[in-house]
Each structure stands twice: as structure tokens, then as C-alpha cells.
Amino acid sequence: MADYKALEDLVVQVRRDILRQVHKVNSGHPGGSLGCTEFFVALYNELMERNENFTMDGIGEDLFFLSNGHISPVFYSVLARAGYFPVEELNTFRLLNSRLQGHPTTHEGLPGVRVASGSLGQGISVSIGAALTKKLNKDKHLVYTLCGDGELQEGQNWEAIMYAAGNNVDNLIVTVDLNGQQIDGATKNVLPLGNLKAKFEAFGWDVMDIEKGNDLKAIIAGMKKAKEKTGNGKPVCVLLHTVMGNGVDFMMHTHDWHGKAPNDQQLETALSQNPVTLGDY
């Protein structure tokens, strides 16, 4: 049984980490990071089977690949809070020679990061390769991917989506952060995505929605159902309905905070809405 009080405390602290990271360097992407905080906390603390010692091979454990790499602040915070590297290293976000670049990279060997990402549209392809490798190795563990909804405007995604279904990659769960926002505005105004559920299903995927994508209980219950759907000949897609900027009232329901850092006064306001729970780095 999940300890929801502990998970909620972690969610609030991760929000603080996100805000403080981007504020310090006046650079980064707080909106999407805040919108996916509950998902990352649930994934790394309740859903994935992870080995204690990180290796790039990832044998005998579930794997995660972040496709929309610009939401690195939430990724780094959750990795650090899960013990992959010291929490204090969050102080180096986006600094020269830091392992915590604006978009995750692998050349510095940061534990927890399996692929350089940020050039959008590539995460599903990478995850398919990892999932097929697990099949070849008779490894029964799963591969998880997160991508943005605006990211699905990239054509490579649909080649990968077609390939995964055509080759029965049924140890793969792709989660789409369905917040309806992207860098230039609402997705419906930039380039409408249409009925994503119908599109994935037409390509041969098993698709499900998590309507309350910022609710820990709903995420954990929904993702457990997604896990139950694996191994049945189809890849699984989860449409996670989130709110960009969730947890900070003036950042919610708008694309304005896709890639903008708060100033001093805005940071103070945002942090006051998310008081310290586990201690700041």
C-alpha cells in the first residue's frame, strides 16, 4: 500500500526544487515540469522496478526514457530524491560543466539518465529499441517513456508508433503528457492533434486515459492497469491529462511558463504555495 502522505510531501518538495533550479539560473522549463511532478514521483517511488545501482545496461529492471527532455528540472529532482545522485547537485542546474544540463545528456555519466533528449520526437524510437533488447535478453521487465502532446506533431513519432504495433512490442508503455499546451500556445491553435486515442488505436495500440493526471492515487491506479495490459501483443499508450504549471496558481492553464523562469517576487509567491516538506538542497 502506497504511503500517500509521504508521496504528497515529496511532490511538494519536488515542486520547490523545480522552481529554485530555474530561478537560480533564470533559465529552464517550469511549466511542463510542474505538470508532470506527480507522474514522476509515482513512477520512481511506486511503479517501476529499479535496481539500487544504476547501470546503462539496465538488465533485470524497468527502464525509463524521457522524450520531452526540456522538463529536466522535474526529472533531475526526482532522480536526486530517489538517491541516484546527491540532492545538493541540483545547485548546478544549467551551469557550465555541470552534469545537469538544460536537456539531459549522457556524456557526463549522470546516474538515471539513459539517453540525451530534448530534440523532440525521438523518445518512443529509443524506447522501442530498449524494449526489443529486453525481449532478446528474455528480460521480463518493462520500458516506460514520457512524451509531450505537442511533441506528437513530429513525424518520427508516428513511424515509431506504427513500428511498435507492427512488431508486437508489448513490453512498452508510452505516456503522453496531455496538457494541451506547447511553446507557442495551445496545441489546438498551433496544430490540432485530433483524437489521439483513436489515432493510437488505429495504429494498433492498447490505449487508456488517466483523466486526473495530477492526482497521485489516480496515476498509480491507472498505471497499474497499464502494466496489466502489457504482454498481450500490443504496446500500451497512456493519455495522462495534466495541467501545465500545476501547484503554482499563476503558472497553471497557460503556455506562458513553458520556458520562462520566475523572478524573485514570483518565486517567493510560488514557494509560499509549496512550503518545505523534506528540506531544500
C-alpha atoms as a printed R data frame, in Angstrom:
    type eleno elety resid chain resno      x       y       z
1   ATOM     1    CA   MET     A     1  0.000   0.000   0.000
2   ATOM     2    CA   ALA     A     2  1.417   3.377  -1.017
3   ATOM     3    CA   ASP     A     3  2.212   5.920   1.693
4   ATOM     4    CA   TYR     A     4  0.336   8.803   0.113
5   ATOM     5    CA   LYS     A     5  1.312  11.315   2.797
6   ATOM     6    CA   ALA     A     6  4.985  10.655   2.087
7   ATOM     7    CA   LEU     A     7  4.380  10.821  -1.659
8   ATOM     8    CA   GLU     A     8  2.463  14.103  -1.360
9   ATOM     9    CA   ASP     A     9  5.284  15.562   0.732
10  ATOM    10    CA   LEU     A    10  7.720  14.509  -1.982
11  ATOM    11    CA   VAL     A    11  5.554  16.108  -4.679
12  ATOM    12    CA   VAL     A    12  5.592  19.443  -2.859
13  ATOM    13    CA   GLN     A    13  9.345  19.294  -2.294
14  ATOM    14    CA   VAL     A    14  9.988  18.428  -5.934
15  ATOM    15    CA   ARG     A    15  7.931  21.468  -6.959
16  ATOM    16    CA   ARG     A    16 10.199  23.589  -4.786
17  ATOM    17    CA   ASP     A    17 13.255  22.008  -6.392
18  ATOM    18    CA   ILE     A    18 11.904  22.798  -9.872
19  ATOM    19    CA   LEU     A    19 11.193  26.421  -9.049
20  ATOM    20    CA   ARG     A    20 14.511  27.015  -7.317
21  ATOM    21    CA   GLN     A    21 16.521  25.381 -10.098
22  ATOM    22    CA   VAL     A    22 15.106  27.528 -12.884
23  ATOM    23    CA   HIS     A    23 15.068  30.702 -10.791
24  ATOM    24    CA   LYS     A    24 18.738  30.452  -9.836
25  ATOM    25    CA   VAL     A    25 19.926  30.498 -13.446
26  ATOM    26    CA   ASN     A    26 16.958  32.454 -14.854
27  ATOM    27    CA   SER     A    27 16.518  29.678 -17.387
28  ATOM    28    CA   GLY     A    28 14.592  26.444 -17.812
29  ATOM    29    CA   HIS     A    29 11.134  24.974 -18.231
30  ATOM    30    CA   PRO     A    30  8.978  25.069 -15.091
31  ATOM    31    CA   GLY     A    31  5.502  24.659 -16.645
32  ATOM    32    CA   GLY     A    32  5.730  21.139 -18.015
33  ATOM    33    CA   SER     A    33  7.937  20.067 -15.111
34  ATOM    34    CA   LEU     A    34  5.295  21.079 -12.568
35  ATOM    35    CA   GLY     A    35  2.578  19.421 -14.637
36  ATOM    36    CA   CYS     A    36  4.368  16.067 -14.528
37  ATOM    37    CA   THR     A    37  5.580  16.117 -10.927
38  ATOM    38    CA   GLU     A    38  3.012  13.645  -9.628
39  ATOM    39    CA   PHE     A    39  3.703  11.288 -12.522
40  ATOM    40    CA   PHE     A    40  7.448  11.210 -11.887
41  ATOM    41    CA   VAL     A    41  7.019  10.777  -8.142
42  ATOM    42    CA   ALA     A    42  4.623   7.877  -8.681
43  ATOM    43    CA   LEU     A    43  6.769   6.284 -11.377
44  ATOM    44    CA   TYR     A    44 10.015   6.254  -9.421
45  ATOM    45    CA   ASN     A    45  8.571   5.523  -5.996
46  ATOM    46    CA   GLU     A    46  5.645   3.164  -6.620
47  ATOM    47    CA   LEU     A    47  5.573   1.807 -10.163
48  ATOM    48    CA   MET     A    48  8.980   0.991 -11.594
49  ATOM    49    CA   GLU     A    49 11.096  -1.956 -10.514
50  ATOM    50    CA   ARG     A    50 14.531  -0.366 -10.157
51  ATOM    51    CA   ASN     A    51 17.933  -1.737  -9.270
52  ATOM    52    CA   GLU     A    52 19.769   0.030  -6.474
53  ATOM    53    CA   ASN     A    53 22.924   0.525  -8.526
54  ATOM    54    CA   PHE     A    54 22.446   2.332 -11.837
55  ATOM    55    CA   THR     A    55 23.937   0.796 -14.981
56  ATOM    56    CA   MET     A    56 23.342   1.827 -18.589
57  ATOM    57    CA   ASP     A    57 22.566  -1.792 -19.483
58  ATOM    58    CA   GLY     A    58 19.523  -1.777 -17.196
59  ATOM    59    CA   ILE     A    59 19.358  -5.559 -17.075
60  ATOM    60    CA   GLY     A    60 16.774  -7.010 -14.694
61  ATOM    61    CA   GLU     A    61 14.907  -3.748 -14.090
62  ATOM    62    CA   ASP     A    62 12.340  -1.451 -15.666
63  ATOM    63    CA   LEU     A    63 13.697   1.382 -17.795
64  ATOM    64    CA   PHE     A    64 12.508   4.957 -18.299
65  ATOM    65    CA   PHE     A    65 13.255   7.296 -21.194
66  ATOM    66    CA   LEU     A    66 12.310  10.969 -21.144
67  ATOM    67    CA   SER     A    67 11.496  12.163 -24.655
68  ATOM    68    CA   ASN     A    68 10.472  15.763 -23.894
69  ATOM    69    CA   GLY     A    69 13.827  16.487 -22.309
70  ATOM    70    CA   HIS     A    70 13.163  20.166 -21.644
71  ATOM    71    CA   ILE     A    71 11.275  19.167 -18.472
72  ATOM    72    CA   SER     A    72 14.611  18.134 -16.993
73  ATOM    73    CA   PRO     A    73 14.054  20.048 -13.703
74  ATOM    74    CA   VAL     A    74 11.438  17.538 -12.531
75  ATOM    75    CA   PHE     A    75 13.489  14.615 -13.840
76  ATOM    76    CA   TYR     A    76 16.632  15.729 -12.008
77  ATOM    77    CA   SER     A    77 14.776  16.450  -8.774
78  ATOM    78    CA   VAL     A    78 13.055  13.062  -8.677
79  ATOM    79    CA   LEU     A    79 16.276  11.226  -9.580
80  ATOM    80    CA   ALA     A    80 18.160  13.027  -6.826
81  ATOM    81    CA   ARG     A    81 15.412  12.470  -4.266
82  ATOM    82    CA   ALA     A    82 15.387   8.768  -5.251
83  ATOM    83    CA   GLY     A    83 19.107   8.508  -4.471
84  ATOM    84    CA   TYR     A    84 20.652   8.448  -7.943
85  ATOM    85    CA   PHE     A    85 22.955  11.374  -7.110
86  ATOM    86    CA   PRO     A    86 23.295  13.902  -4.254
87  ATOM    87    CA   VAL     A    87 20.394  16.321  -3.892
88  ATOM    88    CA   GLU     A    88 22.922  19.146  -3.464
89  ATOM    89    CA   GLU     A    89 23.950  18.692  -7.097
90  ATOM    90    CA   LEU     A    90 20.659  20.326  -8.094
91  ATOM    91    CA   ASN     A    91 22.523  23.571  -7.304
92  ATOM    92    CA   THR     A    92 24.495  23.080 -10.529
93  ATOM    93    CA   PHE     A    93 21.474  23.017 -12.877
94  ATOM    94    CA   ARG     A    94 22.315  24.538 -16.275
95  ATOM    95    CA   LEU     A    95 25.766  25.721 -15.157
96  ATOM    96    CA   LEU     A    96 28.868  25.297 -17.319
97  ATOM    97    CA   ASN     A    97 30.470  21.862 -16.889
98  ATOM    98    CA   SER     A    98 27.507  20.633 -14.839
99  ATOM    99    CA   ARG     A    99 26.123  17.127 -15.238
100 ATOM   100    CA   LEU     A   100 22.660  18.713 -15.035
101 ATOM   101    CA   GLN     A   101 22.347  20.421 -18.393
102 ATOM   102    CA   GLY     A   102 19.142  22.089 -19.577
103 ATOM   103    CA   HIS     A   103 18.370  18.988 -21.604
104 ATOM   104    CA   PRO     A   104 19.603  15.659 -20.208
105 ATOM   105    CA   THR     A   105 22.835  14.291 -21.633
106 ATOM   106    CA   THR     A   106 24.758  11.075 -21.122
107 ATOM   107    CA   HIS     A   107 28.369  12.067 -21.792
108 ATOM   108    CA   GLU     A   108 28.919  13.179 -18.177
109 ATOM   109    CA   GLY     A   109 27.531   9.907 -16.830
110 ATOM   110    CA   LEU     A   110 24.743  11.288 -14.657
111 ATOM   111    CA   PRO     A   111 23.093   8.263 -12.986
112 ATOM   112    CA   GLY     A   112 19.488   7.780 -14.046
113 ATOM   113    CA   VAL     A   113 19.831   9.363 -17.485
114 ATOM   114    CA   ARG     A   114 19.830   6.755 -20.260
115 ATOM   115    CA   VAL     A   115 19.577   8.931 -23.358
116 ATOM   116    CA   ALA     A   116 20.277  12.515 -24.375
117 ATOM   117    CA   SER     A   117 16.912  14.120 -25.063
118 ATOM   118    CA   GLY     A   118 15.419  17.432 -25.960
119 ATOM   119    CA   SER     A   119 15.500  17.097 -29.710
120 ATOM   120    CA   LEU     A   120 11.834  16.242 -29.709
121 ATOM   121    CA   GLY     A   121 10.178  13.215 -31.262
122 ATOM   122    CA   GLN     A   122 12.864  10.607 -30.608
123 ATOM   123    CA   GLY     A   123 11.986   9.039 -27.257
124 ATOM   124    CA   ILE     A   124  9.498   6.455 -28.494
125 ATOM   125    CA   SER     A   125 12.003   5.213 -31.084
126 ATOM   126    CA   VAL     A   126 14.725   4.807 -28.465
127 ATOM   127    CA   SER     A   127 12.330   3.047 -26.121
128 ATOM   128    CA   ILE     A   128 11.317   0.562 -28.798
129 ATOM   129    CA   GLY     A   129 14.959  -0.399 -29.223
130 ATOM   130    CA   ALA     A   130 15.322  -0.912 -25.479
131 ATOM   131    CA   ALA     A   131 12.096  -2.908 -25.296
132 ATOM   132    CA   LEU     A   132 13.161  -5.191 -28.152
133 ATOM   133    CA   THR     A   133 16.522  -5.684 -26.448
134 ATOM   134    CA   LYS     A   134 14.749  -6.842 -23.298
135 ATOM   135    CA   LYS     A   135 12.812  -9.351 -25.372
136 ATOM   136    CA   LEU     A   136 16.032 -10.671 -26.935
137 ATOM   137    CA   ASN     A   137 17.564 -10.979 -23.460
138 ATOM   138    CA   LYS     A   138 14.482 -12.766 -22.062
139 ATOM   139    CA   ASP     A   139 14.156  -9.908 -19.575
140 ATOM   140    CA   LYS     A   140 10.532  -9.605 -18.470
141 ATOM   141    CA   HIS     A   141 10.812  -6.026 -17.263
142 ATOM   142    CA   LEU     A   142  9.088  -3.056 -18.871
143 ATOM   143    CA   VAL     A   143 10.165   0.077 -20.702
144 ATOM   144    CA   TYR     A   144  8.444   3.367 -19.923
145 ATOM   145    CA   THR     A   145  8.518   6.564 -21.966
146 ATOM   146    CA   LEU     A   146  7.104  10.035 -21.439
147 ATOM   147    CA   CYS     A   147  6.499  12.403 -24.330
148 ATOM   148    CA   GLY     A   148  4.640  15.679 -24.694
149 ATOM   149    CA   ASP     A   149  1.419  16.128 -26.629
150 ATOM   150    CA   GLY     A   150  2.829  18.950 -28.759
151 ATOM   151    CA   GLU     A   151  5.796  16.685 -29.437
152 ATOM   152    CA   LEU     A   152  3.463  14.334 -31.311
153 ATOM   153    CA   GLN     A   153  3.388  16.896 -34.115
154 ATOM   154    CA   GLU     A   154  6.796  15.430 -35.064
155 ATOM   155    CA   GLY     A   155  6.600  12.784 -37.786
156 ATOM   156    CA   GLN     A   156  9.182  10.393 -36.347
157 ATOM   157    CA   ASN     A   157  6.776   9.574 -33.523
158 ATOM   158    CA   TRP     A   158  4.258   8.102 -35.930
159 ATOM   159    CA   GLU     A   159  6.852   5.948 -37.672
160 ATOM   160    CA   ALA     A   160  7.762   4.568 -34.241
161 ATOM   161    CA   ILE     A   161  4.122   4.160 -33.227
162 ATOM   162    CA   MET     A   162  3.463   2.170 -36.411
163 ATOM   163    CA   TYR     A   163  6.597   0.058 -35.903
164 ATOM   164    CA   ALA     A   164  5.832  -0.792 -32.266
165 ATOM   165    CA   ALA     A   165  2.380  -2.122 -33.056
166 ATOM   166    CA   GLY     A   166  3.517  -3.877 -36.218
167 ATOM   167    CA   ASN     A   167  6.204  -5.727 -34.271
168 ATOM   168    CA   ASN     A   168  4.158  -6.510 -31.153
169 ATOM   169    CA   VAL     A   169  6.359  -4.502 -28.792
170 ATOM   170    CA   ASP     A   170  4.102  -5.294 -25.849
171 ATOM   171    CA   ASN     A   171  6.586  -4.564 -23.057
172 ATOM   172    CA   LEU     A   172  6.386  -0.825 -23.753
173 ATOM   173    CA   ILE     A   173  4.237   1.818 -22.029
174 ATOM   174    CA   VAL     A   174  4.254   5.260 -23.639
175 ATOM   175    CA   THR     A   175  2.705   8.032 -21.566
176 ATOM   176    CA   VAL     A   176  1.630  11.232 -23.293
177 ATOM   177    CA   ASP     A   177  1.599  14.386 -21.171
178 ATOM   178    CA   LEU     A   178 -1.722  15.707 -22.441
179 ATOM   179    CA   ASN     A   179 -1.691  19.274 -21.111
180 ATOM   180    CA   GLY     A   180 -2.873  20.965 -24.293
181 ATOM   181    CA   GLN     A   181 -0.007  23.478 -24.264
182 ATOM   182    CA   GLN     A   182  3.247  23.959 -26.140
183 ATOM   183    CA   ILE     A   183  5.852  26.687 -26.545
184 ATOM   184    CA   ASP     A   184  3.805  28.925 -28.857
185 ATOM   185    CA   GLY     A   185  0.337  28.410 -27.394
186 ATOM   186    CA   ALA     A   186 -2.414  25.846 -27.029
187 ATOM   187    CA   THR     A   187 -1.886  22.753 -29.170
188 ATOM   188    CA   LYS     A   188 -5.357  23.205 -30.639
189 ATOM   189    CA   ASN     A   189 -4.255  26.567 -32.011
190 ATOM   190    CA   VAL     A   190 -0.723  25.676 -33.107
191 ATOM   191    CA   LEU     A   191 -1.524  22.360 -34.798
192 ATOM   192    CA   PRO     A   192 -4.573  20.375 -33.609
193 ATOM   193    CA   LEU     A   193 -3.755  16.791 -32.652
194 ATOM   194    CA   GLY     A   194 -7.269  15.476 -33.193
195 ATOM   195    CA   ASN     A   195 -8.426  12.368 -31.358
196 ATOM   196    CA   LEU     A   196 -5.179  10.887 -30.050
197 ATOM   197    CA   LYS     A   197 -6.887   7.847 -28.573
198 ATOM   198    CA   ALA     A   198 -8.461   6.972 -31.906
199 ATOM   199    CA   LYS     A   199 -5.167   7.559 -33.717
200 ATOM   200    CA   PHE     A   200 -3.129   5.288 -31.430
201 ATOM   201    CA   GLU     A   201 -5.838   2.642 -31.605
202 ATOM   202    CA   ALA     A   202 -5.890   2.860 -35.411
203 ATOM   203    CA   PHE     A   203 -2.157   2.159 -35.342
204 ATOM   204    CA   GLY     A   204 -2.802  -0.953 -33.236
205 ATOM   205    CA   TRP     A   205 -2.066   0.209 -29.704
206 ATOM   206    CA   ASP     A   206 -3.926  -0.508 -26.459
207 ATOM   207    CA   VAL     A   207 -4.900   2.954 -25.192
208 ATOM   208    CA   MET     A   208 -6.214   4.210 -21.876
209 ATOM   209    CA   ASP     A   209 -6.807   7.597 -20.253
210 ATOM   210    CA   ILE     A   210 -5.887   8.872 -16.812
211 ATOM   211    CA   GLU     A   211 -8.247  11.822 -16.534
212 ATOM   212    CA   LYS     A   212 -6.857  13.085 -13.217
213 ATOM   213    CA   GLY     A   213 -3.229  13.306 -14.300
214 ATOM   214    CA   ASN     A   214 -2.177  15.387 -11.301
215 ATOM   215    CA   ASP     A   215 -3.706  13.054  -8.710
216 ATOM   216    CA   LEU     A   216 -1.307  10.514  -7.225
217 ATOM   217    CA   LYS     A   217 -3.948   7.906  -6.489
218 ATOM   218    CA   ALA     A   218 -5.394   8.143  -9.989
219 ATOM   219    CA   ILE     A   219 -1.928   7.938 -11.568
220 ATOM   220    CA   ILE     A   220 -0.853   4.913  -9.544
221 ATOM   221    CA   ALA     A   221 -4.124   3.077 -10.139
222 ATOM   222    CA   GLY     A   222 -4.117   3.927 -13.836
223 ATOM   223    CA   MET     A   223 -0.502   2.992 -14.437
224 ATOM   224    CA   LYS     A   224 -1.009  -0.322 -12.640
225 ATOM   225    CA   LYS     A   225 -3.827  -1.039 -15.094
226 ATOM   226    CA   ALA     A   226 -1.471  -0.119 -17.921
227 ATOM   227    CA   LYS     A   227  1.076  -2.612 -16.603
228 ATOM   228    CA   GLU     A   228 -1.626  -5.294 -16.586
229 ATOM   229    CA   LYS     A   229 -2.209  -4.627 -20.290
230 ATOM   230    CA   THR     A   230  1.398  -5.412 -21.239
231 ATOM   231    CA   GLY     A   231  2.386  -8.804 -22.623
232 ATOM   232    CA   ASN     A   232 -0.755  -9.137 -24.717
233 ATOM   233    CA   GLY     A   233  0.702  -8.444 -28.145
234 ATOM   234    CA   LYS     A   234  0.173  -4.680 -28.214
235 ATOM   235    CA   PRO     A   235  2.184  -1.675 -26.996
236 ATOM   236    CA   VAL     A   236  0.338   0.422 -24.418
237 ATOM   237    CA   CYS     A   237 -0.357   4.162 -24.560
238 ATOM   238    CA   VAL     A   238 -1.484   6.166 -21.531
239 ATOM   239    CA   LEU     A   239 -3.033   9.570 -22.176
240 ATOM   240    CA   LEU     A   240 -2.238  11.498 -18.998
241 ATOM   241    CA   HIS     A   241 -4.448  14.579 -18.671
242 ATOM   242    CA   THR     A   242 -2.352  17.122 -16.770
243 ATOM   243    CA   VAL     A   243 -2.312  20.851 -16.072
244 ATOM   244    CA   MET     A   244  0.808  22.742 -17.080
245 ATOM   245    CA   GLY     A   245  2.226  24.601 -14.087
246 ATOM   246    CA   ASN     A   246  0.221  22.551 -11.602
247 ATOM   247    CA   GLY     A   247  0.718  23.567  -7.974
248 ATOM   248    CA   VAL     A   248  1.503  27.230  -8.665
249 ATOM   249    CA   ASP     A   249 -1.688  29.177  -9.301
250 ATOM   250    CA   PHE     A   250 -0.302  31.838 -11.653
251 ATOM   251    CA   MET     A   251  1.521  29.259 -13.795
252 ATOM   252    CA   MET     A   252 -1.455  26.974 -14.398
253 ATOM   253    CA   HIS     A   253 -3.549  26.582 -17.575
254 ATOM   254    CA   THR     A   254 -1.238  28.635 -19.794
255 ATOM   255    CA   HIS     A   255  1.745  28.127 -22.083
256 ATOM   256    CA   ASP     A   256  3.376  31.303 -20.728
257 ATOM   257    CA   TRP     A   257  5.550  29.318 -18.309
258 ATOM   258    CA   HIS     A   258  6.668  26.699 -20.808
259 ATOM   259    CA   GLY     A   259 10.212  28.069 -20.813
260 ATOM   260    CA   LYS     A   260 10.344  31.098 -18.503
261 ATOM   261    CA   ALA     A   261 11.862  31.383 -15.040
262 ATOM   262    CA   PRO     A   262 10.115  33.246 -12.202
263 ATOM   263    CA   ASN     A   263 11.610  36.461 -10.879
264 ATOM   264    CA   ASP     A   264 12.357  36.957  -7.177
265 ATOM   265    CA   GLN     A   265  8.837  38.027  -6.203
266 ATOM   266    CA   GLN     A   266  7.204  35.311  -8.306
267 ATOM   267    CA   LEU     A   267  9.492  32.695  -6.757
268 ATOM   268    CA   GLU     A   268  8.532  33.834  -3.259
269 ATOM   269    CA   THR     A   269  4.852  33.566  -4.131
270 ATOM   270    CA   ALA     A   270  5.261  30.160  -5.751
271 ATOM   271    CA   LEU     A   271  7.265  28.755  -2.850
272 ATOM   272    CA   SER     A   272  4.719  30.064  -0.356
273 ATOM   273    CA   GLN     A   273  2.152  27.845  -2.079
274 ATOM   274    CA   ASN     A   274  4.503  24.864  -1.660
275 ATOM   275    CA   PRO     A   275  6.030  25.013   1.828
276 ATOM   276    CA   VAL     A   276  9.127  22.966   2.695
277 ATOM   277    CA   THR     A   277  8.385  19.318   3.444
278 ATOM   278    CA   LEU     A   278 11.614  17.337   3.082
279 ATOM   279    CA   GLY     A   279 14.174  20.142   3.210
280 ATOM   280    CA   ASP     A   280 15.642  22.313   0.478
281 ATOM   281    CA   TYR     A   281 19.015  21.473  -1.027
